[in-house]
Amino acid sequence: MGQEICEVTVNTGQLQFLSAPCARAEFAKVADAQYEANKRRMQEVIDSVTKSAPADSRQPWPLGNRR
């Protein structure tokens, strides 16, 4: 009985060790996809805001000639 428990424990540890790189790769794929989606959404927001701004409001930051 004790020997069987040890074998199961070792096999489970080996399985976890071997599956860790796959899990890491999948996590990286999901993170990359989320990053790209958020980057696109942010660019769409920036484009929308700049298109709806008045034509004379395009000054460099910080605001041009303060007195």
Residue, then its C-alpha position, 0 to 999 in steps of 0.5 A: m500500500g505504501q509503495e503504491i502511494c509513493e508511485v502515485t505521488v511521483n507520477t502526479g509530480q512528474l505530470q505536473f512538472l511536464s504540463a507546466p511549460c504547456a500551461r505557461a505557453e497557453f497563459a502567454k497566448v491568452a495574455d498576448a491576445q488580451y494585450e492586443a485587443n486592449k491596445r486596439r480598443m485604446q487606439e479606437v478611443i484615442d482616434s474617436v476623441t481626437k476626431s471629435a475635438p475642435a480643429d484649433s485645439r491641437q496644441p502640444w502638451p503641456l498647453g502652449n503659451r500660458r501667461 
